[in-house]
Amino acid sequence: MDRKKNLFLAFDAFGTLFAPKRSIAAQYGELARRHGLTGFTDEDVQFSFKKAFKEASKEHPNYGKAVGMKAPAWWANVITKTLKPFTAVDEPLPSQLIPELLTRFSTQEGYSIYPDVLPFFARLRTAHLRPDHTKSNKWPYDRTIVGVITNSDDRIPGILSSFGLRVGPRRVGSGNASASADDDISFVVLSYDVGHEKPDRRVFDAARNLLREMLSDSPKSGDLDTAEDFNLMYVGDDLKKDVLGAEDAYWKALLIDRAGRYSNEFKDRGGDPTIEVLADLENSSRYRGVTVIRDLNALVDVLRPRP
């Protein structure tokens, strides 16, 4: 990171901040059995879900928004296509099954937040990332604005809020929605709103534009901060969509690899046990350094400006 005094820190959501408590297929199957459906395994549901999701995405792109369909109706269609093969011919799904699944996957009921996330935001609120406030561990930026950039529909702000995070209302196309200094996450950029998905750089450019809007709508006294006064850092769990996508949009990026899934696909190029600088995977002649962290506790070490 260079020596700018401010930081715009953005995160992916799914797989970076939270994940399903159990597989989607297992949770679909659980509720379906509770409502009386039988004669299928979780593997059957997984196969059916993948097929239904692919068909729905082709018929009604971008969670239905491209054709004027609301996201809940789009997901109701996916649920119906997923579970209908396990009912008798012409038998409708139980009336409460779809609403219960929609509710579950719109809140923390269906997801678990990673254990380092809430402590990270709690420490960030006090402008520190470590329990002790020694100079060497002090959060190194005068001002930090946090966002979320994710390939998803409009459930994400509600899911994050259900975990106790304070999420600002500003989104692409929301107008001048007011922000609060108490927000943990100032705004959320959704592929649903942008109309493009990561790694398309237009998703990251949309986040830059929201940062500019936010700064222009809430000026401070004295010298005004602009978007150009901020380092841009993106943290995600997918190499292509998150890291390479962000870097191609001229952001810095970190790969969070909680389970070590990429460890066998990289050639180690040195680094300490927490932060490893590794070679790019993919069979390509283009190699670049990729910084990998195991959890959010390592962020302060990576983000501290170098002398």
Order of alpha helices (4+ residues) and beta strands (2+ residues): beta-beta-alpha-alpha-alpha-alpha-beta-alpha-beta-alpha-beta-beta-alpha-alpha-beta-alpha-beta-beta-beta-beta-alpha
